[in-house]
Amino acid sequence: MKRVLKSPTSLIISNNLTYKSNGNNTKLGILLLKEQKGFCAYTEHYIGFDDANDIEHFNPNLKDQPNDNYYNWYKVKHLPNQRKTDNWIEPILLPYVENFEDRVIYNEGEYFAKLNDDEANNLIILLDLNNQKRVEDRKNYIKRRRESINDRKLQTDLEIKKYFQDKIDNEINSISYLRAIQEEFGIDIWNMIPELK
């Protein structure tokens, strides 16, 4: 999982948007998805036109409370949202914290917290980031990308970056696991992805 960027200048804040439990949250959802460049905050899968998705309240205890706000809302695919554990764990690392990627460490398809970092460890548990199936999927995704790169005989960083840029430009829905790509290939994949229109 990569850090989810939140901005104090977000249109969600400047337009004073709120989540309405029994109302229309279309505009809020569109803006969250745009800020996330179309990717699920938890799985890092592209959310396509036909994908069921939700506005997720990271801390479910804040839903419908006065202090529920932009920093608690994320756009996520429906099924992973349903699989998130119902047991809220504290202390917990928030997905937008600046040093997120120093604390939730990626290594060969799995995520780890540094020793005694309960906040990061609790986040990994809450989101089930190391579910065996998810780890296998991440590893297989990276393996397929490596095989494709090797089949094309791409060797330089520039060639590999161009390979991913072509995927982004022509089949964005084939891009997943942004953090794994970033770590495994040394590519700042996030900044290669265009803003949603």
PEDA-V575911 format. One record per pair of residues at least 12 apart in sequence whose C-alpha atoms are under 6 Angstrom apart, sorted by the first residue. I is the first residue (numbers start at 1). J is the second residue. Records with the same first field share a line. If there is no record, write none. Layout:
I->J + J
This chain:
1->179
2->179
3->95 + 96 + 100
4->95 + 96
5->96
32->75
33->75
34->196
37->195 + 196
40->75 + 76 + 77
41->76
44->176 + 177
45->176
46->173
52->78
53->76 + 77 + 78
54->75 + 76 + 78
55->74 + 75
56->73 + 74 + 75
57->72 + 73
58->72
84->127
85->126
91->119
92->119 + 122 + 123
93->119 + 120 + 123
104->120
109->135 + 138 + 139
110->130 + 135
